[in-house]
Amino acid sequence: MPVFKLLATSGDQSIDLQPGRTLVVGRAVTSDVPIYDPTISRKHAEITLADGGVRVRDLGSSNGTFLNGARVTEAEAGPNDVVTFGKVAFRVVEVAAPAPRPQVVPPLESDFTSPKPPGATIVRQLPVSNSGGVPAIVEAKAQGASHLKVSAPTQEERREKKLSLLLEISKELSKQQELDRLLDKVVDFTFQIMSVDRVSILLLDDKTKELVPRVSRSRTGDASAAKHVPQSIARKAVEDRVAILSDNAAADDRFKGKSILIQSVRSAMCTPLMGTDQKVLGILYVDNQTAIHSFADEDLEFLIAFGGLTAVAIENSQLSERIRREALVLSNFQRYFAPNLASQIAQQEGAVELGGAKRPVVIFFSDIRGFTPMSETMNPDEIAGLLTDYFTEMVDIVFEHSGTLDKFMGDAIMALWGAPIAHEDDADRAMQCALDQLETLEQMNAKWKAQGRQAVAIGVGINFGEVFAGNIGSNRRLEYTVIGDAVNTASRLCSSAGPNEILISEPFYKALKNPPKVEALEPVQVKGKAKKVPVYRVKR
């Protein structure tokens, strides 16, 4: 019995399967296969090893389970099929060595232009560029009846109708900014303008270079009938950048693989979706399952033009999504990061790991000394005004030194250096931030005193160490923060600091490239540590 596993199309996660064992895929930590993605339900689906692949059963998930782009409740996925849980895709891979087969010498490139037995022919293959709209407006020499739903008494009028149709399609596609809705619209248009049984769109993953099914539909709406695109046809279209028109694909030696036979593919057309700079975005595939010799040259040329419009719309959708994401990230992250860091994070997708990892970080705490008794003598408006003025100045100083604002805790500030973006001199930046905060506070106190307002003093504690940095919380609310002993030590130092005093740990002192003058104090006891922690007071 062959053995199969699921291999993530993006990333390095794999799911190994054993005969007779059912695994639960879900977001819950108790799942057999935990996948921490917001589109995954707590108990999303069950997977079991089957004779010919992997049996998948959805467990009532919110975002669905898909087989090659078609939503399924229960189905069996074969080799090279793509199973998607929510928006996390896996490819079925056979890991057991199959029985030996007679070696077949692959055909030479010249074989693709040589005569083939009747009923097993690539009728035509055309190179495709990003100027894909041109072929559809030339006069095609149809080998059979065209399956375009365009009727006209003369060739000239037919040509004009095709141009008009492409123009209307272009206008409609340009209105769709969300990618999934755009792809659904492309499939709808394909059924409206061509007599085909099935339509599928697969997009190329930038990282893995694998074709990932995004939408697949049959004319009858039968999802199980529309679950697969023959990999041999799809891969040839992508690798050779050619549009393919094939009759009786099931009998064609050049399209080897049982997927064609299983899917009853008789006649098929496939065009690569070419973006700018000759970049292949994916493929648009159509086929008929019954009649052979069903497509004409005109059909292929129109599909190329239609694919060109689709590629432009996909790139526009991706650009809109990138702009939307940058705006959202920028607006959110400007509250936590210095403006230059927020801009860098927004513009460089993938440059910052937000999933979570262990890393060395500088942890900075500061809070107002004696704030609780002070607030008892102030009304709510006075407290709010004081904190607003104080936090505005202190956070600006954190940002000036490229720090990250982690959170406010009452009258306390927690800031980070080294996460999510690290610099070689993070320790020195944090040290200078503390000194500048105390200097600015002196100026603020002088101003408040002149206004008859109460002066404040702060204590600062700084530590350096390895922590877990990443998104913490639930799928409803996530917060970027750090967790670890190093955080507890920094908080303890801050609590031990006197008014307008900066206490630093020994690891932080050693990380400084330009350390200030310090004096050693009595080591302090930190919760969870057997030994006391060496402490230094910064001299000003």
C-alpha positions in Angstrom: 0.0 0.0 0.0 1.5 3.3 -1.0 2.0 5.9 1.8 1.2 9.6 1.3 1.8 12.8 3.3 0.6 16.3 3.1 3.2 19.0 2.4 2.5 22.7 2.8 2.6 24.6 -0.4 3.9 27.6 1.5 6.3 27.0 4.3 7.9 23.7 5.5 5.1 22.1 7.5 4.3 18.5 6.6 1.7 16.0 7.9 2.7 12.4 8.0 -0.1 9.8 7.9 -0.2 6.2 9.2 -2.5 3.4 8.0 -5.6 3.1 10.2 -5.1 6.3 12.1 -7.3 9.4 11.8 -5.8 12.8 12.5 -7.7 15.9 13.5 -6.5 19.2 11.9 -7.4 22.3 13.8 -6.3 25.5 15.6 -6.7 23.9 19.1 -3.5 22.9 20.8 -5.1 19.5 21.5 -5.4 18.8 17.7 -3.3 16.0 16.3 -2.2 18.5 13.7 -2.3 22.1 15.1 -2.3 24.9 12.5 -2.2 28.3 14.1 -3.9 30.3 11.4 -7.1 32.5 11.9 -8.9 30.8 9.0 -8.6 27.4 10.7 -11.3 26.3 13.1 -10.5 24.7 16.5 -11.5 21.3 15.0 -11.4 21.9 11.3 -11.1 18.5 9.5 -10.2 14.8 9.8 -7.6 13.2 7.5 -7.0 9.5 7.0 -4.6 7.5 4.8 -6.5 5.8 1.9 -5.5 3.3 -0.7 -5.1 6.0 -3.4 -4.3 9.0 -1.4 -5.7 10.9 1.6 -9.4 10.9 2.7 -10.5 14.3 4.0 -13.6 15.0 6.1 -14.6 18.5 7.1 -15.8 18.9 10.7 -18.2 21.8 10.1 -15.4 24.4 9.9 -16.3 28.1 9.4 -14.0 28.7 6.4 -14.3 25.3 4.8 -12.1 22.5 3.4 -11.3 22.5 -0.3 -10.0 20.0 -2.8 -8.3 21.7 -5.7 -10.3 24.8 -5.2 -13.7 23.1 -4.7 -15.3 23.1 -1.3 -15.9 19.6 0.0 -17.5 17.9 3.0 -15.8 14.5 2.4 -13.5 13.6 -0.5 -10.4 11.6 -1.4 -7.3 13.5 -2.6 -4.9 11.7 -4.9 -1.2 12.4 -5.6 -0.5 16.1 -6.4 -4.0 17.2 -5.4 -4.1 20.3 -3.2 -6.1 20.2 0.1 -6.8 23.6 1.6 -8.0 24.0 5.2 -9.4 27.6 5.4 -6.6 29.4 3.5 -3.7 27.0 4.4 -2.9 24.7 1.5 -1.2 21.3 1.4 -0.2 19.1 -1.5 -0.6 15.3 -1.4 2.8 13.7 -1.9 3.5 10.0 -2.3 6.4 9.0 -0.1 6.5 5.2 -0.6 8.4 4.0 -3.6 6.0 2.8 -6.3 6.4 -0.6 -8.1 9.0 -0.5 -10.8 7.8 0.6 -14.2 9.3 0.2 -17.7 11.4 3.2 -18.4 9.9 5.5 -21.1 12.2 7.9 -22.9 10.5 11.3 -22.9 9.8 12.9 -26.3 12.2 15.4 -27.7 11.0 19.0 -28.1 10.8 18.4 -31.9 8.3 15.6 -31.2 5.7 18.2 -30.3 5.5 19.3 -33.9 5.6 15.8 -35.4 2.5 14.0 -36.6 0.6 12.0 -33.9 -1.9 9.2 -34.2 -5.4 10.4 -34.9 -7.4 11.4 -31.8 -4.3 12.1 -29.7 -3.0 15.5 -30.8 -1.9 18.9 -29.6 -3.8 20.8 -32.2 -2.0 24.0 -31.6 0.3 25.7 -29.1 1.0 29.5 -29.1 3.6 31.5 -27.2 2.0 33.9 -24.8 3.3 37.3 -23.7 1.8 40.0 -21.5 0.3 41.5 -24.7 -2.2 38.6 -24.7 -5.0 40.7 -26.2 -3.7 40.7 -29.8 -4.4 37.2 -31.1 -8.1 37.4 -30.6 -8.6 40.2 -33.0 -6.9 38.5 -36.0 -8.9 36.3 -38.4 -8.7 32.7 -37.2 -8.7 29.7 -39.4 -11.0 27.5 -37.4 -10.5 23.7 -37.7 -14.0 23.1 -36.3 -17.0 24.9 -35.1 -16.0 27.6 -32.7 -17.4 27.4 -29.1 -17.4 31.2 -28.6 -20.9 32.5 -28.0 -20.5 35.2 -30.6 -22.8 35.3 -33.6 -22.5 37.6 -36.6 -23.3 37.3 -40.4 -19.8 38.4 -41.5 -16.2 37.9 -40.3 -15.8 41.7 -39.9 -18.8 42.0 -37.7 -17.7 38.9 -35.7 -14.3 40.5 -35.2 -15.9 43.8 -33.9 -18.2 41.8 -31.5 -15.2 40.0 -30.1 -13.4 43.3 -29.5 -16.5 44.8 -27.9 -16.9 41.7 -25.7 -13.2 42.0 -24.5 -13.7 45.7 -23.8 -16.8 45.0 -21.6 -15.0 42.2 -19.8 -12.0 44.5 -19.1 -14.4 47.1 -17.6 -16.1 44.6 -15.4 -12.9 43.0 -14.2 -11.4 46.4 -13.3 -14.2 46.9 -10.8 -13.2 43.8 -8.8 -10.5 44.7 -6.2 -10.9 41.6 -4.0 -9.0 38.6 -5.5 -11.4 35.8 -4.7 -14.4 37.8 -6.1 -12.3 38.7 -9.2 -11.5 35.0 -9.9 -15.2 34.0 -9.4 -16.1 36.7 -12.0 -13.6 35.4 -14.5 -15.1 31.9 -14.2 -18.6 33.4 -14.6 -17.5 35.2 -17.8 -15.9 32.1 -19.2 -19.1 30.1 -18.9 -21.0 33.1 -20.4 -18.9 33.5 -23.5 -17.6 29.9 -24.2 -19.3 26.5 -24.4 -17.1 24.5 -21.9 -17.9 22.0 -19.2 -15.3 23.1 -16.6 -13.2 26.1 -15.8 -10.3 26.3 -13.3 -7.9 29.0 -12.3 -4.6 28.1 -10.6 -2.2 30.7 -9.3 1.6 30.3 -8.9 2.9 30.5 -5.4 5.8 33.0 -5.4 7.8 31.1 -2.7 7.2 27.4 -3.7 6.6 28.0 -7.5 3.8 25.5 -7.2 0.4 25.9 -8.9 -2.3 26.3 -6.2 -6.0 25.9 -7.2 -8.0 29.0 -6.4 -11.3 28.3 -8.1 -12.7 25.4 -10.0 -16.2 24.9 -11.2 -18.3 22.8 -13.6 -21.2 24.0 -15.7 -23.6 21.8 -13.7 -22.3 23.1 -10.4 -21.0 19.7 -9.4 -18.0 20.4 -7.2 -16.7 16.9 -7.2 -16.6 16.9 -11.0 -14.5 20.0 -11.1 -11.8 19.1 -8.6 -8.8 18.6 -10.8 -6.7 20.1 -13.5 -4.2 17.7 -15.2 -0.8 18.6 -13.9 0.9 17.6 -17.1 -1.1 20.2 -19.1 -0.8 22.9 -16.5 2.9 22.5 -16.0 3.7 22.6 -19.7 1.7 25.8 -20.1 3.7 27.4 -17.3 7.2 26.2 -18.1 7.0 26.7 -21.8 4.8 29.9 -21.6 2.5 28.5 -24.3 -1.3 28.3 -24.6 -2.4 24.7 -25.5 -5.3 23.4 -27.5 -5.5 19.6 -27.2 -8.0 17.1 -28.6 -8.6 13.8 -26.9 -6.0 14.6 -24.2 -6.6 11.2 -22.5 -5.0 9.5 -25.4 -2.1 11.8 -25.9 1.2 10.2 -24.9 2.7 13.6 -24.0 0.2 14.1 -21.2 1.0 11.2 -19.0 -0.7 10.7 -15.7 -3.8 9.0 -14.4 -5.4 12.4 -13.5 -6.4 13.0 -17.2 -8.1 9.6 -17.3 -9.8 10.0 -14.0 -11.2 13.4 -15.0 -12.3 12.2 -18.4 -10.6 15.0 -20.1 -11.3 14.8 -23.9 -10.5 18.3 -25.2 -8.8 21.0 -23.2 -7.4 24.5 -23.6 -5.0 26.1 -21.2 -3.3 29.5 -21.2 -0.7 30.9 -18.9 -1.7 34.2 -17.1 1.2 36.5 -18.0 1.9 39.5 -15.9 4.3 42.3 -16.3 8.0 41.5 -17.0 6.9 38.1 -18.4 6.0 36.8 -15.0 3.7 33.9 -14.9 0.9 34.4 -12.4 -0.9 31.2 -13.0 -3.1 29.4 -15.6 -6.7 29.6 -16.9 -7.9 26.1 -17.9 -11.1 25.0 -19.6 -12.1 21.5 -20.9 -14.9 19.4 -22.3 -15.4 15.9 -20.9 -17.3 14.2 -23.8 -16.9 15.5 -27.3 -13.5 15.4 -29.0 -12.4 18.0 -31.6 -14.5 20.5 -29.6 -12.3 23.6 -29.8 -11.1 25.7 -32.7 -8.1 28.0 -33.2 -10.4 30.9 -32.7 -11.3 29.6 -29.2 -7.7 29.3 -28.2 -6.8 32.8 -29.5 -9.8 34.3 -27.6 -8.8 32.4 -24.5 -5.3 33.9 -24.7 -6.8 37.4 -25.0 -9.2 36.7 -22.1 -6.2 35.4 -20.1 -4.3 38.6 -20.8 -7.2 40.7 -19.3 -7.4 38.4 -16.4 -3.7 38.7 -15.6 -3.9 42.5 -15.7 -6.9 42.4 -13.3 -5.1 40.0 -10.9 -2.0 42.2 -10.8 -4.3 45.2 -10.1 -6.0 43.3 -7.4 -2.7 42.3 -5.8 -1.5 45.9 -6.0 -4.7 47.1 -4.3 -4.4 44.5 -1.6 -0.7 45.5 -1.0 -1.7 49.2 -0.8 -4.6 48.4 1.6 -2.3 46.2 3.7 0.4 48.9 3.9 -2.1 51.5 4.9 -3.6 49.2 7.6 -0.2 48.2 8.9 1.1 51.7 8.8 -1.9 53.1 10.7 -1.7 50.3 13.3 2.0 50.1 13.8 2.5 53.9 14.0 1.0 53.6 17.5 3.8 51.2 18.5 6.8 51.9 16.3 8.8 54.9 15.3 7.4 56.4 12.1 10.5 55.2 10.1 10.1 51.6 11.4 6.4 51.6 10.7 7.0 52.7 7.2 9.6 50.0 6.7 7.3 47.3 8.1 4.5 48.4 5.8 6.5 48.6 2.6 8.6 45.4 3.0 6.2 42.4 3.2 7.9 39.5 4.7 10.8 41.6 6.1 9.4 41.3 9.6 8.5 38.0 11.3 5.3 38.6 13.2 4.6 35.0 14.0 6.8 34.7 17.1 10.3 33.6 17.8 13.0 33.7 20.5 15.4 36.6 20.1 17.7 38.8 22.2 15.9 42.0 23.1 16.4 45.1 25.3 13.4 45.5 27.7 12.8 49.0 29.1 10.4 49.9 31.9 9.7 53.4 33.4 6.9 54.5 35.7 6.0 57.5 37.8 7.1 57.3 41.5 4.3 57.8 44.0 1.6 58.1 41.3 -1.2 56.5 43.3 -1.1 58.9 46.3 -0.6 61.8 43.9 -3.7 60.9 41.9 -5.8 60.8 45.1 -5.4 64.6 45.4 -6.3 65.3 41.7 -9.6 65.2 39.8 -10.0 62.9 36.8 -9.4 65.6 34.2 -6.1 66.6 35.9 -5.0 63.0 35.9 -5.9 62.5 32.3 -4.1 65.8 31.3 -1.0 64.9 33.2 -0.7 61.4 31.7 -1.4 62.6 28.2 1.3 65.3 28.4 3.7 62.8 30.0 3.1 59.9 27.7 3.3 62.0 24.6 6.8 63.3 25.4 8.1 60.0 26.7 6.9 57.9 23.8 8.2 60.5 21.3 11.6 60.0 22.8 11.3 56.2 22.5 10.5 56.6 18.8 13.4 59.1 18.3 15.7 56.3 19.3 13.9 53.7 17.1 12.3 51.8 20.0 9.1 49.9 20.0 6.3 50.9 22.3 5.0 47.6 23.8 2.3 48.9 26.1 1.1 51.3 28.7 0.4 49.8 32.1 -1.3 52.5 34.2 1.4 55.1 34.6 4.1 52.8 33.4 5.7 52.5 29.9 7.1 49.3 28.5 9.3 49.6 25.4 11.6 47.3 23.4 14.7 47.5 21.3 15.6 44.6 19.0 12.0 43.5 18.1 10.6 43.4 15.6 13.6 45.0 13.9 17.0 44.8 15.4 20.0 47.2 15.2 23.6 46.6 16.3 23.4 49.4 18.8 20.0 48.7 20.3 21.4 48.8 23.9 23.0 52.2 23.3 19.8 53.5 21.9 17.8 52.4 24.9 20.4 53.9 27.3 20.3 57.2 25.5 16.4 57.1 25.6 16.5 56.8 29.4 18.9 59.7 29.8 16.8 61.9 27.4 13.6 61.0 29.2 15.0 62.2 32.5 16.3 65.4 30.9 13.0 66.1 29.2 11.1 65.4 32.5 13.2 68.1 34.2 12.1 70.6 31.6 8.4 69.4 31.9 8.5 69.8 35.7 9.9 73.3 35.4 7.0 74.2 33.0 4.4 72.5 35.2 5.7 74.2 38.3 5.3 77.6 36.6 1.7 76.6 35.9 1.0 75.5 39.4 0.9 71.9 38.5 2.5 69.0 40.4 6.0 67.8 39.5 6.6 64.1 38.9 9.6 61.8 39.2 10.1 58.5 37.4 12.1 55.3 37.9 13.7 53.4 35.0 14.8 49.7 34.7 16.5 48.2 31.7 17.5 44.6 31.0 18.9 42.6 28.0 18.1 38.9 27.3 16.5 36.3 25.2 12.7 36.4 25.1 9.8 35.1 23.0 8.7 38.0 20.8 5.5 37.7 18.7 1.8 38.0 18.5 0.1 37.0 21.7 -3.6 36.7 22.3 -6.7 35.2 20.6 -7.9 35.3 17.0 -10.1 38.2 18.0 -7.3 40.3 19.5 -3.6 40.0 19.0 -0.9 42.0 20.7 2.8 42.2 19.7 4.8 41.7 22.9 7.6 39.8 24.6 7.5 37.1 27.3 10.3 35.7 29.4 12.5 36.0 32.5 14.3 39.0 31.0 11.0 40.9 31.1 10.4 40.1 34.7 14.0 41.3 35.6 13.5 44.6 33.8 10.2 45.2 35.7 11.9 44.3 39.0 14.7 46.8 38.3 12.1 49.5 37.5 10.3 48.8 40.8 13.5 49.1 42.7 14.6 52.4 41.1 14.3 55.5 43.2 13.0 58.9 41.9 14.7 59.9 38.6 17.0 56.8 38.9 18.1 54.5 36.2 18.9 50.9 37.2 20.4 48.5 34.6 21.3 44.8 34.7 24.7 43.3 34.1 23.8 41.7 30.7 22.5 45.1 29.5 25.7 46.8 30.7 27.8 44.3 28.9 25.8 44.8 25.7 26.5 48.6 25.6 29.1 49.7 23.1 29.5 53.1 24.9 28.6 52.5 28.5 28.0 55.4 30.9 29.5 55.7 34.3 27.8 53.4 36.8 28.0 52.3 40.4 27.3 48.8 41.6 24.4 48.3 44.0 23.3 45.4 46.2 22.0 42.6 44.0 18.2 42.3 43.9 16.1 39.2 44.2 13.9 38.5 41.2 10.9 36.2 41.4 11.7 32.8 39.8 15.5 33.2 40.1 17.5 31.4 42.8 20.4 33.9 42.7 20.1 37.6 43.1 20.7 39.8 40.1 23.6 42.2 39.9 22.4 45.8 39.5 24.1 49.0 38.4 22.9 52.6 39.0 23.6 55.0 36.1 25.5 58.2 37.1 24.2 61.3 35.5 
